[in-house]
């Protein structure tokens, strides 16, 4: 399949950033936003506190915290699959989304 070409070649410009050798990498490259971890935590915690009939009327968060207590009782022999991956994913994608919106991608 051939790529479509624009009628005016000036409309299709590629933006590049040139960095001289020896210049330091910007220290604020991660662009931390403290609101993202807070909203990511709330975005995972609040919906997971809703009781679900499939879990016997208990919430996912309640079962999660109960399993943490059970696993801490066996510390340091915790099961390797007991990681808060949902919370991590929510914060990770939230950070990407907030930075994309700030930089005009969304």
NUSELUM-512457 format. One record per residue (C-alpha): residue number from 1; residue in one letter; chain; x, y, z. Coordinates in pm, whole numbers, plus 32768, in hexadecimal, padded with zeros to 4 digits. Layout:
N
<atom><resi>NUM</resi><resn>A</resn><chain>A</chain><px>X</px><py>Y</py><pz>Z</pz></atom>
...
This chain:
106
<atom><resi>1</resi><resn>X</resn><chain>A</chain><px>8000</px><py>8000</py><pz>8000</pz></atom>
<atom><resi>2</resi><resn>X</resn><chain>A</chain><px>808B</px><py>8154</py><pz>7FA4</pz></atom>
<atom><resi>3</resi><resn>X</resn><chain>A</chain><px>808C</px><py>826E</py><pz>809D</pz></atom>
<atom><resi>4</resi><resn>X</resn><chain>A</chain><px>7FB4</px><py>8399</py><pz>8048</pz></atom>
<atom><resi>5</resi><resn>X</resn><chain>A</chain><px>8072</px><py>84D6</py><pz>7FF6</pz></atom>
<atom><resi>6</resi><resn>X</resn><chain>A</chain><px>8003</px><py>8633</py><pz>804E</pz></atom>
<atom><resi>7</resi><resn>X</resn><chain>A</chain><px>7FCC</px><py>8732</py><pz>7F3F</pz></atom>
<atom><resi>8</resi><resn>X</resn><chain>A</chain><px>80AA</px><py>882E</py><pz>7FF1</pz></atom>
<atom><resi>9</resi><resn>X</resn><chain>A</chain><px>81F5</px><py>879C</py><pz>806B</pz></atom>
<atom><resi>10</resi><resn>X</resn><chain>A</chain><px>8216</px><py>88B6</py><pz>816B</pz></atom>
<atom><resi>11</resi><resn>X</resn><chain>A</chain><px>80EE</px><py>882A</py><pz>822E</pz></atom>
<atom><resi>12</resi><resn>X</resn><chain>A</chain><px>81A3</px><py>86E5</py><pz>8280</pz></atom>
<atom><resi>13</resi><resn>X</resn><chain>A</chain><px>82B9</px><py>8750</py><pz>836A</pz></atom>
<atom><resi>14</resi><resn>X</resn><chain>A</chain><px>8374</px><py>8677</py><pz>845A</pz></atom>
<atom><resi>15</resi><resn>X</resn><chain>A</chain><px>83D2</px><py>8714</py><pz>85A5</pz></atom>
<atom><resi>16</resi><resn>X</resn><chain>A</chain><px>8523</px><py>86AC</py><pz>862B</pz></atom>
<atom><resi>17</resi><resn>X</resn><chain>A</chain><px>85EB</px><py>8712</py><pz>875A</pz></atom>
<atom><resi>18</resi><resn>X</resn><chain>A</chain><px>8760</px><py>8736</py><pz>872B</pz></atom>
<atom><resi>19</resi><resn>X</resn><chain>A</chain><px>883B</px><py>870A</py><pz>885E</pz></atom>
<atom><resi>20</resi><resn>X</resn><chain>A</chain><px>89AC</px><py>8758</py><pz>884E</pz></atom>
<atom><resi>21</resi><resn>X</resn><chain>A</chain><px>8A9F</px><py>8658</py><pz>88CF</pz></atom>
<atom><resi>22</resi><resn>X</resn><chain>A</chain><px>8B05</px><py>86A5</py><pz>8A30</pz></atom>
<atom><resi>23</resi><resn>X</resn><chain>A</chain><px>89C1</px><py>8751</py><pz>8A93</pz></atom>
<atom><resi>24</resi><resn>X</resn><chain>A</chain><px>8922</px><py>86B4</py><pz>8BC5</pz></atom>
<atom><resi>25</resi><resn>X</resn><chain>A</chain><px>87DE</px><py>85F6</py><pz>8BA5</pz></atom>
<atom><resi>26</resi><resn>X</resn><chain>A</chain><px>86C1</px><py>86C1</py><pz>8C3E</pz></atom>
<atom><resi>27</resi><resn>X</resn><chain>A</chain><px>8692</px><py>8661</py><pz>8DAA</pz></atom>
<atom><resi>28</resi><resn>X</resn><chain>A</chain><px>8518</px><py>868D</py><pz>8D98</pz></atom>
<atom><resi>29</resi><resn>X</resn><chain>A</chain><px>84EB</px><py>858C</py><pz>8C82</pz></atom>
<atom><resi>30</resi><resn>X</resn><chain>A</chain><px>83F4</px><py>84BE</py><pz>8D4D</pz></atom>
<atom><resi>31</resi><resn>X</resn><chain>A</chain><px>8311</px><py>85EC</py><pz>8D8B</pz></atom>
<atom><resi>32</resi><resn>X</resn><chain>A</chain><px>828A</px><py>856C</py><pz>8ED7</pz></atom>
<atom><resi>33</resi><resn>X</resn><chain>A</chain><px>8129</px><py>85D1</py><pz>8F31</pz></atom>
<atom><resi>34</resi><resn>X</resn><chain>A</chain><px>80BD</px><py>8584</py><pz>9099</pz></atom>
<atom><resi>35</resi><resn>X</resn><chain>A</chain><px>7F50</px><py>8582</py><pz>9032</pz></atom>
<atom><resi>36</resi><resn>X</resn><chain>A</chain><px>7F7E</px><py>8448</py><pz>8F5D</pz></atom>
<atom><resi>37</resi><resn>X</resn><chain>A</chain><px>7FD1</px><py>8352</py><pz>9078</pz></atom>
<atom><resi>38</resi><resn>X</resn><chain>A</chain><px>7EB4</px><py>83DD</py><pz>914B</pz></atom>
<atom><resi>39</resi><resn>X</resn><chain>A</chain><px>7DB2</px><py>83C6</py><pz>9035</pz></atom>
<atom><resi>40</resi><resn>X</resn><chain>A</chain><px>7E3C</px><py>8275</py><pz>8FC6</pz></atom>
<atom><resi>41</resi><resn>X</resn><chain>A</chain><px>7E18</px><py>81EC</py><pz>9125</pz></atom>
<atom><resi>42</resi><resn>X</resn><chain>A</chain><px>7CB7</px><py>8273</py><pz>9146</pz></atom>
<atom><resi>43</resi><resn>X</resn><chain>A</chain><px>7C5E</px><py>81FC</py><pz>8FE8</pz></atom>
<atom><resi>44</resi><resn>X</resn><chain>A</chain><px>7CBB</px><py>809A</py><pz>904C</pz></atom>
<atom><resi>45</resi><resn>X</resn><chain>A</chain><px>7C49</px><py>809C</py><pz>91B7</pz></atom>
<atom><resi>46</resi><resn>X</resn><chain>A</chain><px>7AEE</px><py>8139</py><pz>919B</pz></atom>
<atom><resi>47</resi><resn>X</resn><chain>A</chain><px>7A62</px><py>8053</py><pz>908A</pz></atom>
<atom><resi>48</resi><resn>X</resn><chain>A</chain><px>7B01</px><py>7F22</py><pz>912B</pz></atom>
<atom><resi>49</resi><resn>X</resn><chain>A</chain><px>7A46</px><py>7F6A</py><pz>9271</pz></atom>
<atom><resi>50</resi><resn>X</resn><chain>A</chain><px>78F4</px><py>7F22</py><pz>91CD</pz></atom>
<atom><resi>51</resi><resn>X</resn><chain>A</chain><px>7869</px><py>7DD5</py><pz>9249</pz></atom>
<atom><resi>52</resi><resn>X</resn><chain>A</chain><px>7841</px><py>7CD0</py><pz>9136</pz></atom>
<atom><resi>53</resi><resn>X</resn><chain>A</chain><px>775A</px><py>7BA2</py><pz>9147</pz></atom>
<atom><resi>54</resi><resn>X</resn><chain>A</chain><px>785F</px><py>7ACA</py><pz>9096</pz></atom>
<atom><resi>55</resi><resn>X</resn><chain>A</chain><px>7942</px><py>7AFB</py><pz>91C5</pz></atom>
<atom><resi>56</resi><resn>X</resn><chain>A</chain><px>782E</px><py>7A9E</py><pz>92BC</pz></atom>
<atom><resi>57</resi><resn>X</resn><chain>A</chain><px>77C5</px><py>7C07</py><pz>92F7</pz></atom>
<atom><resi>58</resi><resn>X</resn><chain>A</chain><px>7926</px><py>7C75</py><pz>9349</pz></atom>
<atom><resi>59</resi><resn>X</resn><chain>A</chain><px>79F3</px><py>7D7B</py><pz>9295</pz></atom>
<atom><resi>60</resi><resn>X</resn><chain>A</chain><px>7B2F</px><py>7D3A</py><pz>91D1</pz></atom>
<atom><resi>61</resi><resn>X</resn><chain>A</chain><px>7BEF</px><py>7E2B</py><pz>92AF</pz></atom>
<atom><resi>62</resi><resn>X</resn><chain>A</chain><px>7B6E</px><py>7D7F</py><pz>93E9</pz></atom>
<atom><resi>63</resi><resn>X</resn><chain>A</chain><px>7BDD</px><py>7C2D</py><pz>9368</pz></atom>
<atom><resi>64</resi><resn>X</resn><chain>A</chain><px>7D28</px><py>7CC4</py><pz>92FA</pz></atom>
<atom><resi>65</resi><resn>X</resn><chain>A</chain><px>7D73</px><py>7D58</py><pz>9451</pz></atom>
<atom><resi>66</resi><resn>X</resn><chain>A</chain><px>7D02</px><py>7C13</py><pz>94FA</pz></atom>
<atom><resi>67</resi><resn>X</resn><chain>A</chain><px>7DF2</px><py>7B4E</py><pz>941E</pz></atom>
<atom><resi>68</resi><resn>X</resn><chain>A</chain><px>7F08</px><py>7C43</py><pz>9474</pz></atom>
<atom><resi>69</resi><resn>X</resn><chain>A</chain><px>7EC9</px><py>7BFF</py><pz>95E5</pz></atom>
<atom><resi>70</resi><resn>X</resn><chain>A</chain><px>7ECF</px><py>7A88</py><pz>95AB</pz></atom>
<atom><resi>71</resi><resn>X</resn><chain>A</chain><px>8012</px><py>7A9F</py><pz>94E6</pz></atom>
<atom><resi>72</resi><resn>X</resn><chain>A</chain><px>80B8</px><py>7B83</py><pz>95E5</pz></atom>
<atom><resi>73</resi><resn>X</resn><chain>A</chain><px>806A</px><py>7A7D</py><pz>96EC</pz></atom>
<atom><resi>74</resi><resn>X</resn><chain>A</chain><px>8147</px><py>7990</py><pz>9623</pz></atom>
<atom><resi>75</resi><resn>X</resn><chain>A</chain><px>8256</px><py>7A94</py><pz>95E7</pz></atom>
<atom><resi>76</resi><resn>X</resn><chain>A</chain><px>8358</px><py>7A73</py><pz>954A</pz></atom>
<atom><resi>77</resi><resn>X</resn><chain>A</chain><px>82C4</px><py>7951</py><pz>9483</pz></atom>
<atom><resi>78</resi><resn>X</resn><chain>A</chain><px>81C2</px><py>7A1D</py><pz>93BC</pz></atom>
<atom><resi>79</resi><resn>X</resn><chain>A</chain><px>812D</px><py>7990</py><pz>9280</pz></atom>
<atom><resi>80</resi><resn>X</resn><chain>A</chain><px>81DA</px><py>7A2A</py><pz>914E</pz></atom>
<atom><resi>81</resi><resn>X</resn><chain>A</chain><px>8094</px><py>7A7F</py><pz>909B</pz></atom>
<atom><resi>82</resi><resn>X</resn><chain>A</chain><px>8019</px><py>7B67</py><pz>91B1</pz></atom>
<atom><resi>83</resi><resn>X</resn><chain>A</chain><px>8088</px><py>7CB3</py><pz>911F</pz></atom>
<atom><resi>84</resi><resn>X</resn><chain>A</chain><px>7FBA</px><py>7DF2</py><pz>90FF</pz></atom>
<atom><resi>85</resi><resn>X</resn><chain>A</chain><px>7FDD</px><py>7DF5</py><pz>8F85</pz></atom>
<atom><resi>86</resi><resn>X</resn><chain>A</chain><px>7E8A</px><py>7E9D</py><pz>8F50</pz></atom>
<atom><resi>87</resi><resn>X</resn><chain>A</chain><px>7EF1</px><py>7FC5</py><pz>9026</pz></atom>
<atom><resi>88</resi><resn>X</resn><chain>A</chain><px>8040</px><py>7FDD</py><pz>8F72</pz></atom>
<atom><resi>89</resi><resn>X</resn><chain>A</chain><px>7F98</px><py>7FD2</py><pz>8E1C</pz></atom>
<atom><resi>90</resi><resn>X</resn><chain>A</chain><px>7E9E</px><py>80DF</py><pz>8E80</pz></atom>
<atom><resi>91</resi><resn>X</resn><chain>A</chain><px>7FB1</px><py>81CB</py><pz>8EF7</pz></atom>
<atom><resi>92</resi><resn>X</resn><chain>A</chain><px>8092</px><py>817B</py><pz>8DCD</pz></atom>
<atom><resi>93</resi><resn>X</resn><chain>A</chain><px>7F89</px><py>81BC</py><pz>8CC3</pz></atom>
<atom><resi>94</resi><resn>X</resn><chain>A</chain><px>7F04</px><py>82E6</py><pz>8D86</pz></atom>
<atom><resi>95</resi><resn>X</resn><chain>A</chain><px>805C</px><py>8389</py><pz>8D7D</pz></atom>
<atom><resi>96</resi><resn>X</resn><chain>A</chain><px>8073</px><py>834F</py><pz>8C07</pz></atom>
<atom><resi>97</resi><resn>X</resn><chain>A</chain><px>7F16</px><py>83DD</py><pz>8BD1</pz></atom>
<atom><resi>98</resi><resn>X</resn><chain>A</chain><px>7F4F</px><py>8516</py><pz>8CA1</pz></atom>
<atom><resi>99</resi><resn>X</resn><chain>A</chain><px>809B</px><py>8561</py><pz>8BF7</pz></atom>
<atom><resi>100</resi><resn>X</resn><chain>A</chain><px>8004</px><py>8523</py><pz>8A9D</pz></atom>
<atom><resi>101</resi><resn>X</resn><chain>A</chain><px>7EEA</px><py>8615</py><pz>8AEA</pz></atom>
<atom><resi>102</resi><resn>X</resn><chain>A</chain><px>7FDE</px><py>871B</py><pz>8B6F</pz></atom>
<atom><resi>103</resi><resn>X</resn><chain>A</chain><px>80B6</px><py>86FF</py><pz>8A38</pz></atom>
<atom><resi>104</resi><resn>X</resn><chain>A</chain><px>7F8E</px><py>8714</py><pz>894B</pz></atom>
<atom><resi>105</resi><resn>X</resn><chain>A</chain><px>7F7A</px><py>85AC</py><pz>88D0</pz></atom>
<atom><resi>106</resi><resn>X</resn><chain>A</chain><px>7E13</px><py>8580</py><pz>894F</pz></atom>
